[in-house]
Amino acid sequence: MQIVFYKKTKNSPVHEFIKKLQAQDRLRIWACLKSVEELGFDCPRVQFRQIRGKLWEIKIKTANSGYRIFYVTIKQSLMILLHIYKKQSQKAPKKEIEIAEKRMLEVLENEELYHA
């Protein structure tokens, strides 16, 4: 599985968010993403859940908290990470889903940019 970060300009919002986390959480998230790259959807370190249509989320637990990363897949083996947030309630906040859906539509409209 190839993982690519959504980018609007030069920076990726997901990458920037992860860089600002405490070292322990940051390392756990990177390790989980590496496992997803290596094992795909059979990765035992995370949970995958469909949100709506083509929008899915990866659930990652750390010692300090839980994080959710929204993504969309293009083809079978390309995952685009769209948005990340720190889990604070049982349900995904509507605002977070709306951000991810907006980015997903951009990605799907410009899918050819991600097939490189």
N, CA, C and O atoms as a Tinker XYZ file with bonds, in Angstrom:
   464  protein
     1  N      0.854000   -1.178000    0.000000    73     2
     2  CA     0.000000    0.000000    0.000000    64     1     3
     3  C      0.897000    1.238000    0.000000    63     2     4     5
     4  O      1.774000    1.382000    0.852000    81     3
     5  N      0.672000    2.111000   -0.946000    73     3     6
     6  CA     1.423000    3.371000   -0.970000    64     5     7
     7  C      0.582000    4.445000   -0.286000    63     6     8     9
     8  O     -0.602000    4.603000   -0.583000    81     7
     9  N      1.209000    5.182000    0.633000    73     7    10
    10  CA     0.520000    6.262000    1.342000    64     9    11
    11  C      1.059000    7.593000    0.839000    63    10    12    13
    12  O      2.269000    7.805000    0.764000    81    11
    13  N      0.131000    8.486000    0.496000    73    11    14
    14  CA     0.466000    9.814000    0.015000    64    13    15
    15  C     -0.302000   10.826000    0.854000    63    14    16    17
    16  O     -1.445000   10.577000    1.238000    81    15
    17  N      0.317000   11.955000    1.138000    73    15    18
    18  CA    -0.336000   13.003000    1.914000    64    17    19
    19  C     -1.016000   14.007000    0.990000    63    18    20    21
    20  O     -0.425000   14.465000    0.012000    81    19
    21  N     -2.261000   14.343000    1.309000    73    19    22
    22  CA    -2.971000   15.399000    0.591000    64    21    23
    23  C     -2.195000   16.699000    0.757000    63    22    24    25
    24  O     -1.732000   17.022000    1.851000    81    23
    25  N     -2.056000   17.442000   -0.341000    73    23    26
    26  CA    -1.392000   18.743000   -0.289000    64    25    27
    27  C     -2.227000   19.756000   -1.042000    63    26    28    29
    28  O     -2.637000   19.517000   -2.178000    81    27
    29  N     -2.476000   20.886000   -0.407000    73    27    30
    30  CA    -3.180000   21.974000   -1.085000    64    29    31
    31  C     -2.149000   22.900000   -1.720000    63    30    32    33
    32  O     -2.292000   23.320000   -2.868000    81    31
    33  N     -1.131000   23.203000   -0.968000    73    31    34
    34  CA    -0.026000   24.007000   -1.480000    64    33    35
    35  C      1.231000   23.165000   -1.323000    63    34    36    37
    36  O      1.241000   22.002000   -1.727000    81    35
    37  N      2.282000   23.715000   -0.752000    73    35    38
    38  CA     3.519000   22.938000   -0.536000    64    37    39
    39  C      3.389000   21.967000    0.626000    63    38    40    41
    40  O      3.975000   20.885000    0.612000    81    39
    41  N      2.615000   22.363000    1.636000    73    39    42
    42  CA     2.550000   21.575000    2.869000    64    41    43
    43  C      1.324000   20.677000    2.923000    63    42    44    45
    44  O      0.282000   20.966000    2.335000    81    43
    45  N      1.487000   19.584000    3.647000    73    43    46
    46  CA     0.382000   18.672000    3.893000    64    45    47
    47  C     -0.172000   18.952000    5.293000    63    46    48    49
    48  O      0.584000   18.936000    6.264000    81    47
    49  N     -1.478000   19.207000    5.413000    73    47    50
    50  CA    -2.063000   19.451000    6.738000    64    49    51
    51  C     -1.870000   18.261000    7.693000    63    50    52    53
    52  O     -1.653000   18.457000    8.888000    81    51
    53  N     -1.948000   17.040000    7.169000    73    51    54
    54  CA    -1.780000   15.851000    8.020000    64    53    55
    55  C     -0.335000   15.779000    8.524000    63    54    56    57
    56  O     -0.092000   15.551000    9.709000    81    55
    57  N      0.598000   15.973000    7.628000    73    55    58
    58  CA     2.018000   15.909000    7.993000    64    57    59
    59  C      2.356000   16.997000    9.026000    63    58    60    61
    60  O      3.060000   16.738000   10.002000    81    59
    61  N      1.857000   18.192000    8.803000    73    59    62
    62  CA     2.114000   19.305000    9.731000    64    61    63
    63  C      1.532000   19.021000   11.116000    63    62    64    65
    64  O      2.168000   19.313000   12.129000    81    63
    65  N      0.333000   18.457000   11.159000    73    63    66
    66  CA    -0.320000   18.110000   12.422000    64    65    67
    67  C      0.535000   17.100000   13.193000    63    66    68    69
    68  O      0.782000   17.271000   14.387000    81    67
    69  N      0.981000   16.053000   12.506000    73    67    70
    70  CA     1.774000   14.996000   13.155000    64    69    71
    71  C      3.094000   15.561000   13.678000    63    70    72    73
    72  O      3.527000   15.207000   14.775000    81    71
    73  N      3.731000   16.430000   12.905000    73    71    74
    74  CA     5.018000   17.010000   13.319000    64    73    75
    75  C      4.917000   17.788000   14.631000    63    74    76    77
    76  O      5.905000   17.900000   15.358000    81    75
    77  N      3.738000   18.326000   14.942000    73    75    78
    78  CA     3.558000   19.149000   16.141000    64    77    79
    79  C      3.209000   18.342000   17.391000    63    78    80    81
    80  O      3.132000   18.907000   18.482000    81    79
    81  N      3.000000   17.053000   17.252000    73    79    82
    82  CA     2.620000   16.212000   18.394000    64    81    83
    83  C      3.822000   15.912000   19.284000    63    82    84    85
    84  O      4.974000   16.091000   18.887000    81    83
    85  N      3.521000   15.451000   20.501000    73    83    86
    86  CA     4.581000   14.990000   21.402000    64    85    87
    87  C      5.288000   13.809000   20.732000    63    86    88    89
    88  O      4.681000   13.057000   19.970000    81    87
    89  N      6.555000   13.665000   21.023000    73    87    90
    90  CA     7.386000   12.648000   20.371000    64    89    91
    91  C      6.766000   11.249000   20.448000    63    90    92    93
    92  O      6.747000   10.525000   19.453000    81    91
    93  N      6.266000   10.871000   21.611000    73    91    94
    94  CA     5.713000    9.525000   21.794000    64    93    95
    95  C      4.523000    9.272000   20.854000    63    94    96    97
    96  O      4.438000    8.217000   20.226000    81    95
    97  N      3.604000   10.250000   20.762000    73    95    98
    98  CA     2.446000   10.108000   19.877000    64    97    99
    99  C      2.880000   10.127000   18.414000    63    98   100   101
   100  O      2.398000    9.340000   17.600000    81    99
   101  N      3.784000   11.024000   18.098000    73    99   102
   102  CA     4.287000   11.159000   16.729000    64   101   103
   103  C      4.912000    9.839000   16.251000    63   102   104   105
   104  O      4.634000    9.373000   15.146000    81   103
   105  N      5.757000    9.250000   17.099000    73   103   106
   106  CA     6.416000    7.991000   16.743000    64   105   107
   107  C      5.414000    6.859000   16.561000    63   106   108   109
   108  O      5.565000    6.036000   15.658000    81   107
   109  N      4.402000    6.812000   17.404000    73   107   110
   110  CA     3.370000    5.770000   17.307000    64   109   111
   111  C      2.600000    5.900000   15.989000    63   110   112   113
   112  O      2.343000    4.901000   15.315000    81   111
   113  N      2.235000    7.128000   15.627000    73   111   114
   114  CA     1.486000    7.343000   14.385000    64   113   115
   115  C      2.331000    6.950000   13.179000    63   114   116   117
   116  O      1.846000    6.268000   12.276000    81   115
   117  N      3.602000    7.380000   13.160000    73   115   118
   118  CA     4.485000    7.011000   12.034000    64   117   119
   119  C      4.646000    5.494000   11.946000    63   118   120   121
   120  O      4.640000    4.931000   10.851000    81   119
   121  N      4.788000    4.838000   13.086000    73   119   122
   122  CA     4.940000    3.377000   13.095000    64   121   123
   123  C      3.681000    2.697000   12.550000    63   122   124   125
   124  O      3.770000    1.730000   11.792000    81   123
   125  N      2.524000    3.201000   12.934000    73   123   126
   126  CA     1.268000    2.631000   12.439000    64   125   127
   127  C      1.123000    2.835000   10.934000    63   126   128   129
   128  O      0.702000    1.925000   10.220000    81   127
   129  N      1.468000    4.019000   10.456000    73   127   130
   130  CA     1.371000    4.288000    9.020000    64   129   131
   131  C      2.341000    3.416000    8.231000    63   130   132   133
   132  O      2.026000    2.966000    7.129000    81   131
   133  N      3.514000    3.181000    8.796000    73   131   134
   134  CA     4.490000    2.298000    8.144000    64   133   135
   135  C      3.921000    0.874000    8.055000    63   134   136   137
   136  O      4.076000    0.199000    7.038000    81   135
   137  N      3.270000    0.433000    9.121000    73   135   138
   138  CA     2.641000   -0.894000    9.110000    64   137   139
   139  C      1.545000   -0.982000    8.051000    63   138   140   141
   140  O      1.404000   -2.002000    7.376000    81   139
   141  N      0.775000    0.087000    7.913000    73   139   142
   142  CA    -0.276000    0.101000    6.882000    64   141   143
   143  C      0.358000    0.008000    5.500000    63   142   144   145
   144  O     -0.145000   -0.703000    4.631000    81   143
   145  N      1.459000    0.724000    5.296000    73   143   146
   146  CA     2.156000    0.646000    4.002000    64   145   147
   147  C      2.615000   -0.781000    3.717000    63   146   148   149
   148  O      2.492000   -1.268000    2.593000    81   147
   149  N      3.138000   -1.440000    4.731000    73   147   150
   150  CA     3.688000   -2.782000    4.553000    64   149   151
   151  C      2.614000   -3.868000    4.465000    63   150   152   153
   152  O      2.728000   -4.794000    3.662000    81   151
   153  N      1.566000   -3.752000    5.299000    73   151   154
   154  CA     0.573000   -4.818000    5.403000    64   153   155
   155  C     -0.775000   -4.486000    4.786000    63   154   156   157
   156  O     -1.631000   -5.362000    4.665000    81   155
   157  N     -0.977000   -3.228000    4.393000    73   155   158
   158  CA    -2.258000   -2.815000    3.820000    64   157   159
   159  C     -3.378000   -2.906000    4.843000    63   158   160   161
   160  O     -3.190000   -2.598000    6.020000    81   159
   161  N     -4.536000   -3.330000    4.380000    73   159   162
   162  CA    -5.714000   -3.370000    5.251000    64   161   163
   163  C     -5.682000   -4.538000    6.238000    63   162   164   165
   164  O     -6.590000   -4.678000    7.057000    81   163
   165  N     -4.656000   -5.367000    6.170000    73   163   166
   166  CA    -4.488000   -6.454000    7.131000    64   165   167
   167  C     -3.681000   -6.014000    8.347000    63   166   168   169
   168  O     -3.376000   -6.830000    9.217000    81   167
   169  N     -3.336000   -4.744000    8.411000    73   167   170
   170  CA    -2.523000   -4.211000    9.507000    64   169   171
   171  C     -3.254000   -4.356000   10.846000    63   170   172   173
   172  O     -4.359000   -3.838000   11.003000    81   171
   173  N     -2.646000   -5.057000   11.813000    73   171   174
   174  CA    -3.310000   -5.274000   13.100000    64   173   175
   175  C     -3.167000   -4.094000   14.076000    63   174   176   177
   176  O     -3.828000   -4.078000   15.114000    81   175
   177  N     -2.325000   -3.119000   13.761000    73   175   178
   178  CA    -2.040000   -2.024000   14.694000    64   177   179
   179  C     -3.089000   -0.919000   14.682000    63   178   180   181
   180  O     -3.125000   -0.081000   15.583000    81   179
   181  N     -3.941000   -0.917000   13.662000    73   179   182
   182  CA    -4.945000    0.136000   13.520000    64   181   183
   183  C     -6.291000   -0.479000   13.167000    63   182   184   185
   184  O     -6.391000   -1.661000   12.840000    81   183
   185  N     -7.327000    0.359000   13.243000    73   183   186
   186  CA    -8.650000   -0.059000   12.804000    64   185   187
   187  C     -9.055000    0.837000   11.643000    63   186   188   189
   188  O     -8.715000    2.020000   11.613000    81   187
   189  N     -9.780000    0.270000   10.691000    73   187   190
   190  CA   -10.287000    1.019000    9.554000    64   189   191
   191  C    -11.802000    1.065000    9.671000    63   190   192   193
   192  O    -12.439000    0.088000   10.064000    81   191
   193  N    -12.371000    2.223000    9.321000    73   191   194
   194  CA   -13.823000    2.351000    9.401000    64   193   195
   195  C    -14.312000    3.257000    8.280000    63   194   196   197
   196  O    -13.747000    4.320000    8.024000    81   195
   197  N    -15.372000    2.813000    7.619000    73   195   198
   198  CA   -15.953000    3.634000    6.565000    64   197   199
   199  C    -16.789000    4.738000    7.197000    63   198   200   201
   200  O    -17.595000    4.487000    8.093000    81   199
   201  N    -16.590000    5.959000    6.722000    73   199   202
   202  CA   -17.346000    7.100000    7.227000    64   201   203
   203  C    -18.561000    7.341000    6.335000    63   202   204   205
   204  O    -19.702000    7.328000    6.797000    81   203
   205  N    -18.290000    7.561000    5.040000    73   203   206
   206  CA   -19.372000    7.840000    4.099000    64   205   207
   207  C    -18.821000    7.687000    2.690000    63   206   208   209
   208  O    -17.831000    8.329000    2.340000    81   207
   209  N    -19.442000    6.859000    1.891000    73   207   210
   210  CA   -19.000000    6.683000    0.511000    64   209   211
   211  C    -17.550000    6.224000    0.444000    63   210   212   213
   212  O    -17.192000    5.191000    1.010000    81   211
   213  N    -16.714000    6.999000   -0.253000    73   211   214
   214  CA   -15.299000    6.650000   -0.404000    64   213   215
   215  C    -14.442000    7.156000    0.748000    63   214   216   217
   216  O    -13.241000    6.888000    0.788000    81   215
   217  N    -15.042000    7.882000    1.681000    73   215   218
   218  CA   -14.295000    8.436000    2.820000    64   217   219
   219  C    -14.209000    7.404000    3.946000    63   218   220   221
   220  O    -15.218000    6.882000    4.420000    81   219
   221  N    -12.972000    7.130000    4.354000    73   219   222
   222  CA   -12.698000    6.170000    5.426000    64   221   223
   223  C    -11.815000    6.823000    6.481000    63   222   224   225
   224  O    -11.266000    7.904000    6.268000    81   223
   225  N    -11.687000    6.151000    7.620000    73   223   226
   226  CA   -10.778000    6.650000    8.646000    64   225   227
   227  C     -9.917000    5.516000    9.179000    63   226   228   229
   228  O    -10.306000    4.348000    9.185000    81   227
   229  N     -8.734000    5.908000    9.625000    73   227   230
   230  CA    -7.824000    5.015000   10.335000    64   229   231
   231  C     -7.876000    5.445000   11.789000    63   230   232   233
   232  O     -7.707000    6.624000   12.097000    81   231
   233  N     -8.109000    4.497000   12.682000    73   231   234
   234  CA    -8.113000    4.790000   14.123000    64   233   235
   235  C     -6.767000    4.359000   14.693000    63   234   236   237
   236  O     -6.348000    3.212000   14.542000    81   235
   237  N     -6.100000    5.301000   15.352000    73   235   238
   238  CA    -4.804000    5.013000   15.965000    64   237   239
   239  C     -4.856000    5.407000   17.438000    63   238   240   241
   240  O     -5.205000    6.537000   17.777000    81   239
   241  N     -4.508000    4.471000   18.298000    73   239   242
   242  CA    -4.449000    4.749000   19.737000    64   241   243
   243  C     -2.998000    4.964000   20.134000    63   242   244   245
   244  O     -2.107000    4.231000   19.706000    81   243
   245  N     -2.775000    5.981000   20.959000    73   243   246
   246  CA    -1.446000    6.225000   21.520000    64   245   247
   247  C     -1.574000    6.170000   23.042000    63   246   248   249
   248  O     -2.678000    6.045000   23.572000    81   247
   249  N     -0.456000    6.262000   23.732000    73   247   250
   250  CA    -0.488000    6.229000   25.198000    64   249   251
   251  C     -1.262000    7.425000   25.751000    63   250   252   253
   252  O     -1.919000    7.318000   26.787000    81   251
   253  N     -1.183000    8.556000   25.064000    73   251   254
   254  CA    -1.808000    9.788000   25.556000    64   253   255
   255  C     -3.214000   10.033000   25.027000    63   254   256   257
   256  O     -4.010000   10.706000   25.682000    81   255
   257  N     -3.524000    9.504000   23.870000    73   255   258
   258  CA    -4.786000    9.858000   23.238000    64   257   259
   259  C     -5.132000    8.891000   22.113000    63   258   260   261
   260  O     -4.543000    7.818000   21.982000    81   259
   261  N     -6.090000    9.299000   21.319000    73   259   262
   262  CA    -6.453000    8.572000   20.108000    64   261   263
   263  C     -6.529000    9.564000   18.969000    63   262   264   265
   264  O     -6.889000   10.724000   19.171000    81   263
   265  N     -6.195000    9.118000   17.788000    73   263   266
   266  CA    -6.213000    9.993000   16.618000    64   265   267
   267  C     -6.983000    9.307000   15.507000    63   266   268   269
   268  O     -7.028000    8.080000   15.416000    81   267
   269  N     -7.584000   10.126000   14.669000    73   267   270
   270  CA    -8.310000    9.635000   13.510000    64   269   271
   271  C     -7.733000   10.316000   12.275000    63   270   272   273
   272  O     -7.578000   11.537000   12.232000    81   271
   273  N     -7.422000    9.505000   11.281000    73   271   274
   274  CA    -6.920000   10.035000   10.018000    64   273   275
   275  C     -7.910000    9.640000    8.931000    63   274   276   277
   276  O     -8.138000    8.456000    8.685000    81   275
   277  N     -8.491000   10.638000    8.286000    73   275   278
   278  CA    -9.400000   10.384000    7.179000    64   277   279
   279  C     -8.587000   10.145000    5.912000    63   278   280   281
   280  O     -7.552000   10.775000    5.696000    81   279
   281  N     -9.063000    9.238000    5.089000    73   279   282
   282  CA    -8.359000    8.945000    3.841000    64   281   283
   283  C     -9.325000    8.501000    2.755000    63   282   284   285
   284  O    -10.481000    8.172000    3.018000    81   283
   285  N     -8.818000    8.503000    1.532000    73   283   286
   286  CA    -9.534000    7.954000    0.384000    64   285   287
   287  C     -8.518000    7.083000   -0.358000    63   286   288   289
   288  O     -7.327000    7.392000   -0.391000    81   287
   289  N     -9.002000    6.001000   -0.946000    73   287   290
   290  CA    -8.091000    5.177000   -1.743000    64   289   291
   291  C     -8.383000    5.388000   -3.220000    63   290   292   293
   292  O     -9.530000    5.518000   -3.647000    81   291
   293  N     -7.302000    5.418000   -3.975000    73   291   294
   294  CA    -7.382000    5.504000   -5.429000    64   293   295
   295  C     -6.720000    4.227000   -5.931000    63   294   296   297
   296  O     -5.644000    3.846000   -5.470000    81   295
   297  N     -7.366000    3.588000   -6.860000    73   295   298
   298  CA    -6.939000    2.255000   -7.280000    64   297   299
   299  C     -6.990000    1.360000   -6.041000    63   298   300   301
   300  O     -7.673000    1.696000   -5.074000    81   299
   301  N     -6.311000    0.276000   -6.054000    73   299   302
   302  CA    -6.360000   -0.641000   -4.912000    64   301   303
   303  C     -5.246000   -0.354000   -3.914000    63   302   304   305
   304  O     -5.366000   -0.673000   -2.731000    81   303
   305  N     -4.164000    0.247000   -4.393000    73   303   306
   306  CA    -2.977000    0.303000   -3.542000    64   305   307
   307  C     -2.473000    1.711000   -3.231000    63   306   308   309
   308  O     -1.331000    1.870000   -2.798000    81   307
   309  N     -3.303000    2.737000   -3.444000    73   307   310
   310  CA    -2.880000    4.106000   -3.179000    64   309   311
   311  C     -3.837000    4.762000   -2.201000    63   310   312   313
   312  O     -5.018000    4.941000   -2.496000    81   311
   313  N     -3.317000    5.120000   -1.030000    73   311   314
   314  CA    -4.109000    5.735000    0.025000    64   313   315
   315  C     -3.678000    7.199000    0.176000    63   314   316   317
   316  O     -2.495000    7.487000    0.354000    81   315
   317  N     -4.643000    8.115000    0.104000    73   315   318
   318  CA    -4.357000    9.543000    0.263000    64   317   319
   319  C     -4.865000    9.966000    1.632000    63   318   320   321
   320  O     -6.064000    9.892000    1.902000    81   319
   321  N     -3.951000   10.413000    2.506000    73   319   322
   322  CA    -4.330000   10.886000    3.839000    64   321   323
   323  C     -4.824000   12.325000    3.720000    63   322   324   325
   324  O     -4.082000   13.206000    3.287000    81   323
   325  N     -6.062000   12.556000    4.100000    73   323   326
   326  CA    -6.722000   13.835000    3.870000    64   325   327
   327  C     -6.708000   14.770000    5.074000    63   326   328   329
   328  O     -6.452000   15.966000    4.938000    81   327
   329  N     -6.985000   14.214000    6.256000    73   327   330
   330  CA    -7.189000   15.057000    7.441000    64   329   331
   331  C     -6.968000   14.211000    8.687000    63   330   332   333
   332  O     -7.229000   13.008000    8.691000    81   331
   333  N     -6.487000   14.851000    9.736000    73   331   334
   334  CA    -6.267000   14.166000   11.015000    64   333   335
   335  C     -6.811000   15.038000   12.139000    63   334   336   337
   336  O     -6.765000   16.266000   12.064000    81   335
   337  N     -7.320000   14.399000   13.168000    73   335   338
   338  CA    -7.734000   15.135000   14.357000    64   337   339
   339  C     -7.558000   14.246000   15.583000    63   338   340   341
   340  O     -7.475000   13.022000   15.486000    81   339
   341  N     -7.505000   14.896000   16.724000    73   339   342
   342  CA    -7.386000   14.193000   18.001000    64   341   343
   343  C     -8.789000   13.800000   18.454000    63   342   344   345
   344  O     -9.678000   14.647000   18.537000    81   343
   345  N     -8.981000   12.546000   18.740000    73   343   346
   346  CA   -10.285000   12.041000   19.156000    64   345   347
   347  C    -10.642000   12.579000   20.537000    63   346   348   349
   348  O     -9.870000   12.457000   21.488000    81   347
   349  N    -11.831000   13.177000   20.629000    73   347   350
   350  CA   -12.265000   13.708000   21.923000    64   349   351
   351  C    -13.684000   13.295000   22.281000    63   350   352   353
   352  O    -14.151000   13.557000   23.389000    81   351
   353  N    -14.369000   12.648000   21.342000    73   351   354
   354  CA   -15.722000   12.181000   21.624000    64   353   355
   355  C    -15.955000   10.878000   20.859000    63   354   356   357
   356  O    -15.131000   10.454000   20.050000    81   355
   357  N    -17.097000   10.260000   21.138000    73   355   358
   358  CA   -17.401000    8.971000   20.524000    64   357   359
   359  C    -17.577000    9.102000   19.009000    63   358   360   361
   360  O    -17.070000    8.280000   18.245000    81   359
   361  N    -18.299000   10.143000   18.583000    73   359   362
   362  CA   -18.574000   10.340000   17.161000    64   361   363
   363  C    -17.575000   11.297000   16.542000    63   362   364   365
   364  O    -17.054000   12.187000   17.214000    81   363
   365  N    -17.310000   11.108000   15.253000    73   363   366
   366  CA   -16.452000   12.047000   14.529000    64   365   367
   367  C    -17.206000   13.368000   14.404000    63   366   368   369
   368  O    -18.342000   13.386000   13.928000    81   367
   369  N    -16.590000   14.471000   14.824000    73   367   370
   370  CA   -17.257000   15.772000   14.713000    64   369   371
   371  C    -17.577000   16.118000   13.260000    63   370   372   373
   372  O    -16.776000   15.868000   12.359000    81   371
   373  N    -18.749000   16.691000   13.047000    73   371   374
   374  CA   -19.221000   17.045000   11.705000    64   373   375
   375  C    -18.204000   17.940000   10.987000    63   374   376   377
   376  O    -17.958000   17.769000    9.793000    81   375
   377  N    -17.622000   18.880000   11.709000    73   375   378
   378  CA   -16.649000   19.814000   11.134000    64   377   379
   379  C    -15.454000   19.061000   10.546000    63   378   380   381
   380  O    -14.975000   19.396000    9.462000    81   379
   381  N    -14.978000   18.051000   11.260000    73   379   382
   382  CA   -13.818000   17.271000   10.808000    64   381   383
   383  C    -14.161000   16.465000    9.551000    63   382   384   385
   384  O    -13.350000   16.361000    8.631000    81   383
   385  N    -15.355000   15.905000    9.523000    73   383   386
   386  CA   -15.798000   15.136000    8.358000    64   385   387
   387  C    -15.928000   16.056000    7.144000    63   386   388   389
   388  O    -15.547000   15.685000    6.034000    81   387
   389  N    -16.467000   17.256000    7.362000    73   387   390
   390  CA   -16.638000   18.203000    6.249000    64   389   391
   391  C    -15.299000   18.596000    5.633000    63   390   392   393
   392  O    -15.185000   18.691000    4.411000    81   391
   393  N    -14.287000   18.825000    6.467000    73   391   394
   394  CA   -12.942000   19.155000    5.961000    64   393   395
   395  C    -12.422000   18.001000    5.104000    63   394   396   397
   396  O    -11.926000   18.209000    3.997000    81   395
   397  N    -12.542000   16.787000    5.632000    73   395   398
   398  CA   -12.050000   15.609000    4.920000    64   397   399
   399  C    -12.803000   15.398000    3.609000    63   398   400   401
   400  O    -12.194000   15.069000    2.591000    81   399
   401  N    -14.115000   15.584000    3.626000    73   399   402
   402  CA   -14.905000   15.387000    2.397000    64   401   403
   403  C    -14.533000   16.414000    1.329000    63   402   404   405
   404  O    -14.448000   16.081000    0.147000    81   403
   405  N    -14.315000   17.651000    1.742000    73   403   406
   406  CA   -13.923000   18.700000    0.795000    64   405   407
   407  C    -12.594000   18.331000    0.127000    63   406   408   409
   408  O    -12.441000   18.459000   -1.088000    81   407
   409  N    -11.644000   17.877000    0.933000    73   407   410
   410  CA   -10.341000   17.479000    0.393000    64   409   411
   411  C    -10.462000   16.241000   -0.484000    63   410   412   413
   412  O     -9.782000   16.125000   -1.503000    81   411
   413  N    -11.330000   15.319000   -0.084000    73   411   414
   414  CA   -11.526000   14.104000   -0.871000    64   413   415
   415  C    -12.050000   14.454000   -2.263000    63   414   416   417
   416  O    -11.591000   13.892000   -3.257000    81   415
   417  N    -13.001000   15.373000   -2.340000    73   415   418
   418  CA   -13.546000   15.778000   -3.634000    64   417   419
   419  C    -12.462000   16.399000   -4.506000    63   418   420   421
   420  O    -12.420000   16.151000   -5.711000    81   419
   421  N    -11.587000   17.201000   -3.910000    73   419   422
   422  CA   -10.460000   17.783000   -4.654000    64   421   423
   423  C     -9.567000   16.683000   -5.221000    63   422   424   425
   424  O     -9.160000   16.731000   -6.382000    81   423
   425  N     -9.271000   15.694000   -4.383000    73   423   426
   426  CA    -8.404000   14.585000   -4.802000    64   425   427
   427  C     -9.057000   13.811000   -5.949000    63   426   428   429
   428  O     -8.406000   13.512000   -6.950000    81   427
   429  N    -10.335000   13.488000   -5.801000    73   427   430
   430  CA   -11.018000   12.699000   -6.821000    64   429   431
   431  C    -11.152000   13.463000   -8.135000    63   430   432   433
   432  O    -11.118000   12.863000   -9.209000    81   431
   433  N    -11.302000   14.784000   -8.054000    73   431   434
   434  CA   -11.383000   15.606000   -9.267000    64   433   435
   435  C    -10.031000   15.700000   -9.975000    63   434   436   437
   436  O     -9.975000   15.888000  -11.190000    81   435
   437  N     -8.943000   15.568000   -9.212000    73   435   438
   438  CA    -7.592000   15.674000   -9.768000    64   437   439
   439  C     -6.822000   14.371000   -9.583000    63   438   440   441
   440  O     -5.620000   14.376000   -9.319000    81   439
   441  N     -7.525000   13.272000   -9.723000    73   439   442
   442  CA    -6.955000   11.950000   -9.455000    64   441   443
   443  C     -5.671000   11.677000  -10.226000    63   442   444   445
   444  O     -4.779000   10.997000   -9.719000    81   443
   445  N     -5.567000   12.192000  -11.432000    73   443   446
   446  CA    -4.387000   11.936000  -12.257000    64   445   447
   447  C     -3.109000   12.459000  -11.611000    63   446   448   449
   448  O     -2.029000   11.945000  -11.903000    81   447
   449  N     -3.198000   13.461000  -10.747000    73   447   450
   450  CA    -2.014000   13.997000  -10.057000    64   449   451
   451  C     -1.423000   12.992000   -9.080000    63   450   452   453
   452  O     -0.246000   13.075000   -8.730000    81   451
   453  N     -2.240000   12.045000   -8.644000    73   451   454
   454  CA    -1.806000   11.088000   -7.626000    64   453   455
   455  C     -1.376000    9.748000   -8.210000    63   454   456   457
   456  O     -1.035000    8.832000   -7.460000    81   455
   457  N     -1.386000    9.619000   -9.516000    73   455   458
   458  CA    -1.009000    8.358000  -10.143000    64   457   459
   459  C      0.451000    8.323000  -10.563000    63   458   460   461
   460  O      0.873000    7.411000  -11.273000    81   459
   461  N      1.207000    9.290000  -10.139000    73   459   462
   462  CA     2.612000    9.393000  -10.577000    64   461   463
   463  C      3.444000    8.210000  -10.142000    63   462   464
   464  O      4.639000    8.155000  -10.435000    81   463
